[in-house]
Amino acid sequence: MNAQPRGLKPPLKILLCSPRGFCAGVVRAIDAVERALAKYGPPVYVRHEIVHNRYVVESLKAKGAVFVEELEEIPQTDAPVIFSAHGVAKAVSAEAQSRNLLAIDATCPLVTKVHREAEIHWKRGRRVLLVGHSGHPEVVGTMGQLPEGAVVLVESVEDIKNLSLDDEKNLAYVTQTTLSLDDSQEIVSALTKRFPAIVGPHKEDICYATTNRQAAVKEVAPNVDAVIVVGSPNSSNSQRLREVAERAGAPAQLVQGKSEIDWALFSNITSLGITAGASAPEVLVEEIMDAFAERYEISVETVSTADESVSFPLPKELRAMA
């Protein structure tokens, strides 16, 4: 009988989550920067990371995008300034207008929907509770749609117990679009229990892409030894995918690229789930799969839980080029 060749790679079954990676809001935001560069030439200024992904940001920098955290970092210029997919407070738009900056708003339309809901509730005399994570740019932008104090941030069920509000009969809630469905349902359930008259969104605020990616992970995680989530640590929806995988029973690691893989976690596995956050490009997923193919004899199966056909039009300033 022939001896097995030395260094024969062990088999590894990869279950590839679908949908994964870029959502329509991210595609629109990245396209906006690239179209602006084509239309106006570099530099194009971008306030905050256009999406939370280092690879995307670095590739746009190489094309002439200049990323800043605040408008004060931008010199007086005719160059366009693009607001990121996460949305901005009204004060930021007002500052851009007062400086006569050419502002192009690449806020995801699903985030804009939350902004409008919050504003309508406030105009109807309701105090707005925002379910979200403190400091996340989307939360900062949503709270900044209304006067200071008009929005109360709720991060946990514990926060609800400690709430002290003047008028408990005139309340409404909105949510950050990239939360874990399970966590947000728990918080919303506690909110409606404590404040039975609270008004919620007509349609779920958590975006379709977040919902779909979490559903795919829930399907895959119980059937694999471990999960890799491709995404950035400051990406809320990527962090939630990691939590969803772990909650479903699979050890999970969030990585930005192959150099971050903790091989000790994946040393004795025979099956692996792979997904990617909504701001992670597919090229990074392929890079991760190639890294595993160097160590394992891989077979790949796609597990699909939804078909996505959503697309959003570009900001109006850039539509003529589309």
C-alpha positions as CSV (number, residue, x, y, z in Angstrom):
1,M,0.0,0.0,0.0
2,N,1.3,3.5,-0.9
3,A,2.3,5.7,2.0
4,Q,0.4,9.0,2.4
5,P,2.4,11.9,1.0
6,R,4.1,13.9,3.8
7,G,2.4,17.1,4.7
8,L,-1.0,16.0,3.4
9,K,-3.4,18.8,4.3
10,P,-6.4,17.9,6.5
11,P,-9.9,18.4,5.0
12,L,-11.9,21.6,5.9
13,K,-15.4,22.2,4.9
14,I,-16.2,26.0,4.6
15,L,-19.8,27.1,4.9
16,L,-19.9,30.5,3.2
17,C,-22.7,32.7,4.5
18,S,-24.9,34.5,2.0
19,P,-25.7,37.4,2.1
20,R,-22.4,38.7,3.4
21,G,-20.3,41.8,2.8
22,F,-21.3,45.1,1.1
23,C,-24.9,46.3,1.5
24,A,-26.6,48.9,-0.7
25,G,-25.8,51.8,1.6
26,V,-22.1,51.0,1.6
27,V,-22.0,50.5,-2.2
28,R,-23.7,53.9,-2.6
29,A,-21.3,55.6,-0.2
30,I,-18.1,54.2,-1.8
31,D,-19.5,55.0,-5.3
32,A,-20.2,58.5,-4.2
33,V,-16.5,59.1,-3.3
34,E,-15.3,57.4,-6.5
35,R,-17.7,59.4,-8.7
36,A,-16.8,62.7,-6.9
37,L,-13.1,62.0,-7.6
38,A,-13.9,61.3,-11.3
39,K,-16.1,64.5,-11.5
40,Y,-14.1,67.0,-9.5
41,G,-10.6,65.4,-9.4
42,P,-8.6,65.0,-6.1
43,P,-8.7,66.0,-3.4
44,V,-12.2,65.0,-2.3
45,Y,-12.6,65.4,1.5
46,V,-14.6,62.8,3.4
47,R,-15.8,63.5,7.0
48,H,-15.3,60.4,9.0
49,E,-14.5,57.0,7.5
50,I,-16.9,56.7,4.6
51,V,-17.6,53.1,5.8
52,H,-15.9,51.3,8.7
53,N,-13.4,49.3,6.8
54,R,-9.6,50.0,6.7
55,Y,-9.1,48.3,3.3
56,V,-11.8,50.5,1.7
57,V,-10.5,53.7,3.3
58,E,-6.9,53.0,2.3
59,S,-7.9,52.2,-1.3
60,L,-9.9,55.5,-1.5
61,K,-7.0,57.5,0.0
62,A,-4.7,56.1,-2.7
63,K,-7.2,57.5,-5.3
64,G,-7.1,61.0,-3.7
65,A,-9.7,61.0,-0.9
66,V,-8.7,62.9,2.2
67,F,-10.4,61.7,5.4
68,V,-11.0,64.0,8.3
69,E,-12.9,63.7,11.6
70,E,-14.2,67.3,11.7
71,L,-14.9,70.0,9.1
72,E,-12.4,72.3,10.8
73,E,-9.6,70.2,9.5
74,I,-10.5,71.1,5.9
75,P,-9.0,74.3,4.5
76,Q,-11.2,76.8,2.6
77,T,-11.7,74.9,-0.7
78,D,-13.8,74.4,-3.8
79,A,-13.3,70.6,-3.4
80,P,-16.3,68.6,-2.4
81,V,-16.8,67.3,1.2
82,I,-18.7,64.0,1.5
83,F,-20.6,63.0,4.6
84,S,-20.2,59.3,5.5
85,A,-22.8,56.6,5.3
86,H,-23.4,56.8,9.1
87,G,-25.0,60.3,8.8
88,V,-24.2,63.5,10.5
89,A,-25.8,65.9,13.1
90,K,-27.6,68.9,11.7
91,A,-24.9,71.2,13.2
92,V,-22.3,69.6,10.8
93,S,-24.5,70.3,7.7
94,A,-25.0,73.9,9.0
95,E,-21.3,74.4,9.5
96,A,-20.6,73.2,5.9
97,Q,-23.2,75.6,4.6
98,S,-21.8,78.5,6.6
99,R,-18.4,77.9,5.1
100,N,-19.8,77.5,1.6
101,L,-18.4,74.0,1.3
102,L,-19.7,71.8,-1.5
103,A,-21.3,69.1,0.8
104,I,-22.4,65.8,-0.7
105,D,-24.4,63.7,1.7
106,A,-23.7,59.9,1.4
107,T,-25.8,59.0,4.5
108,C,-27.4,55.6,4.0
109,P,-31.1,56.2,3.1
110,L,-32.1,53.7,5.9
111,V,-30.3,55.9,8.4
112,T,-32.0,59.0,7.0
113,K,-35.3,57.2,7.5
114,V,-34.5,57.0,11.3
115,H,-33.6,60.7,11.3
116,R,-36.9,61.6,9.8
117,E,-38.8,59.4,12.2
118,A,-37.1,61.0,15.2
119,E,-37.9,64.4,13.9
120,I,-41.6,63.6,13.2
121,H,-42.0,62.2,16.8
122,W,-40.4,65.3,18.3
123,K,-42.7,67.6,16.2
124,R,-45.6,65.7,17.6
125,G,-44.5,66.4,21.1
126,R,-42.9,63.1,21.9
127,R,-39.7,62.5,23.8
128,V,-37.5,60.2,21.6
129,L,-35.6,57.3,23.0
130,L,-32.8,56.0,20.8
131,V,-31.8,52.4,21.2
132,G,-28.1,52.2,20.2
133,H,-24.4,52.3,21.2
134,S,-23.0,55.5,22.8
135,G,-20.4,57.2,20.6
136,H,-21.1,55.3,17.4
137,P,-21.2,57.9,14.6
138,E,-24.7,56.8,13.5
139,V,-26.0,57.4,17.1
140,V,-24.2,60.8,17.3
141,G,-25.8,61.8,13.9
142,T,-29.3,60.7,14.9
143,M,-29.1,62.5,18.3
144,G,-27.9,65.5,16.5
145,Q,-31.1,65.8,14.4
146,L,-32.9,67.3,17.4
147,P,-32.1,69.9,20.1
148,E,-29.9,68.8,22.9
149,G,-31.9,66.7,25.5
150,A,-34.7,65.8,23.0
151,V,-33.2,62.3,22.5
152,V,-32.4,59.9,25.3
153,L,-30.0,57.1,24.5
154,V,-30.9,53.6,25.8
155,E,-28.1,51.1,25.6
156,S,-29.4,48.3,27.8
157,V,-32.4,46.9,29.7
158,E,-30.6,48.3,32.8
159,D,-30.8,51.8,31.3
160,I,-34.6,51.5,31.0
161,K,-35.0,50.6,34.7
162,N,-33.1,53.8,35.6
163,L,-35.0,56.2,33.3
164,S,-36.7,59.1,34.9
165,L,-38.9,61.0,32.4
166,D,-41.3,63.9,32.9
167,D,-44.1,62.7,30.6
168,E,-44.2,58.9,30.2
169,K,-47.3,59.0,28.0
170,N,-45.6,61.0,25.2
171,L,-42.7,58.8,24.2
172,A,-41.4,57.2,21.0
173,Y,-38.4,55.1,20.2
174,V,-36.1,54.6,17.2
175,T,-33.1,52.3,16.9
176,Q,-29.6,52.3,15.4
177,T,-29.7,50.4,12.1
178,T,-26.9,48.0,12.8
179,L,-27.9,46.4,16.2
180,S,-28.2,42.7,17.0
181,L,-31.8,41.7,16.4
182,D,-31.9,39.7,19.6
183,D,-30.4,42.4,21.8
184,S,-32.7,45.1,20.3
185,Q,-35.8,43.0,20.7
186,E,-35.0,42.4,24.3
187,I,-34.6,46.2,24.9
188,V,-37.7,47.1,22.9
189,S,-39.7,44.5,24.8
190,A,-38.5,46.1,28.1
191,L,-39.3,49.6,26.8
192,T,-42.9,48.6,25.8
193,K,-43.4,46.8,29.1
194,R,-42.3,49.9,31.1
195,F,-44.0,52.4,28.8
196,P,-47.1,50.7,27.3
197,A,-48.0,53.9,25.3
198,I,-44.6,54.3,23.6
199,V,-44.8,54.7,19.8
200,G,-42.4,52.5,17.7
201,P,-41.3,52.8,14.0
202,H,-43.9,51.9,11.3
203,K,-41.2,49.6,9.9
204,E,-38.3,48.0,11.7
205,D,-35.3,50.4,11.9
206,I,-32.7,47.7,11.9
207,C,-31.7,47.5,8.2
208,Y,-32.4,44.6,5.9
209,A,-28.7,43.9,5.4
210,T,-28.0,43.6,9.2
211,T,-31.0,41.3,9.5
212,N,-30.1,39.1,6.6
213,R,-26.4,38.7,7.6
214,Q,-27.3,37.8,11.1
215,A,-29.9,35.2,9.9
216,A,-27.2,33.6,7.7
217,V,-24.8,33.3,10.6
218,K,-27.5,31.8,12.8
219,E,-28.1,29.2,10.2
220,V,-24.4,28.3,9.8
221,A,-22.9,28.7,13.3
222,P,-24.5,25.6,14.9
223,N,-23.1,23.4,12.1
224,V,-19.4,24.5,12.2
225,D,-16.5,24.3,14.6
226,A,-15.7,28.0,14.4
227,V,-16.7,31.2,12.5
228,I,-14.6,34.0,11.0
229,V,-16.2,37.4,10.6
230,V,-14.4,39.6,8.1
231,G,-14.8,43.2,9.2
232,S,-13.3,46.1,11.2
233,P,-13.4,46.3,15.0
234,N,-15.2,49.7,14.8
235,S,-17.9,48.3,12.6
236,S,-21.0,47.8,14.7
237,N,-22.7,45.3,12.3
238,S,-19.5,43.2,12.1
239,Q,-19.2,43.1,15.9
240,R,-22.8,42.0,16.1
241,L,-22.2,39.1,13.6
242,R,-19.4,37.9,15.9
243,E,-21.7,38.0,18.9
244,V,-24.5,36.2,17.0
245,A,-22.1,33.4,16.0
246,E,-20.9,32.9,19.6
247,R,-24.5,33.0,20.9
248,A,-25.3,30.2,18.4
249,G,-22.5,28.1,19.9
250,A,-19.5,28.7,17.6
251,P,-16.2,30.3,18.7
252,A,-15.8,33.3,16.5
253,Q,-13.0,35.8,15.5
254,L,-13.5,39.2,13.9
255,V,-10.5,39.9,11.5
256,Q,-9.7,42.7,9.1
257,G,-7.5,40.4,7.0
258,K,-5.6,37.2,6.9
259,S,-2.7,38.6,9.0
260,E,-5.0,38.8,12.0
261,I,-6.2,35.1,12.0
262,D,-5.6,33.4,15.3
263,W,-4.5,30.1,14.0
264,A,-4.6,28.5,17.5
265,L,-8.4,29.0,17.4
266,F,-8.6,27.2,14.1
267,S,-5.9,24.4,14.6
268,N,-8.1,21.4,15.0
269,I,-11.3,22.2,13.1
270,T,-13.0,20.3,10.3
271,S,-15.6,22.9,9.5
272,L,-15.6,26.7,9.3
273,G,-18.2,29.4,8.8
274,I,-17.2,32.6,7.0
275,T,-19.2,35.8,6.8
276,A,-18.4,39.5,6.3
277,G,-19.8,42.7,7.8
278,A,-21.7,45.1,5.5
279,S,-18.7,47.3,5.0
280,A,-16.2,44.5,4.2
281,P,-15.2,43.9,0.5
282,E,-15.4,40.4,-1.0
283,V,-11.7,40.6,-1.8
284,L,-10.9,40.2,1.9
285,V,-13.2,37.1,2.1
286,E,-11.3,35.6,-0.8
287,E,-8.0,36.4,1.0
288,I,-9.1,34.6,4.1
289,M,-10.2,31.5,2.1
290,D,-6.8,31.4,0.4
291,A,-5.1,31.5,3.8
292,F,-7.1,28.5,4.9
293,A,-6.5,26.7,1.6
294,E,-2.7,26.9,2.3
295,R,-3.3,24.8,5.4
296,Y,-6.3,22.7,4.6
297,E,-7.8,20.9,1.7
298,I,-10.9,23.0,1.5
299,S,-14.4,22.4,0.1
300,V,-16.8,25.3,-0.1
301,E,-20.6,25.3,0.3
302,T,-22.7,28.5,0.2
303,V,-25.5,28.7,2.7
304,S,-28.0,31.3,1.5
305,T,-30.9,32.6,3.6
306,A,-32.0,35.6,1.5
307,D,-31.7,37.2,-1.9
308,E,-30.8,40.9,-1.9
309,S,-31.7,43.1,-4.8
310,V,-31.8,46.5,-2.9
311,S,-30.0,49.4,-4.5
312,F,-30.0,53.1,-3.7
313,P,-29.6,56.1,-6.1
314,L,-26.4,58.2,-5.8
315,P,-26.6,61.6,-4.0
316,K,-28.2,64.1,-6.5
317,E,-25.0,66.0,-7.1
318,L,-23.5,62.9,-8.7
319,R,-26.5,61.3,-10.5
320,A,-25.8,62.8,-13.9
321,M,-22.6,60.8,-14.1
322,A,-24.2,57.4,-13.3
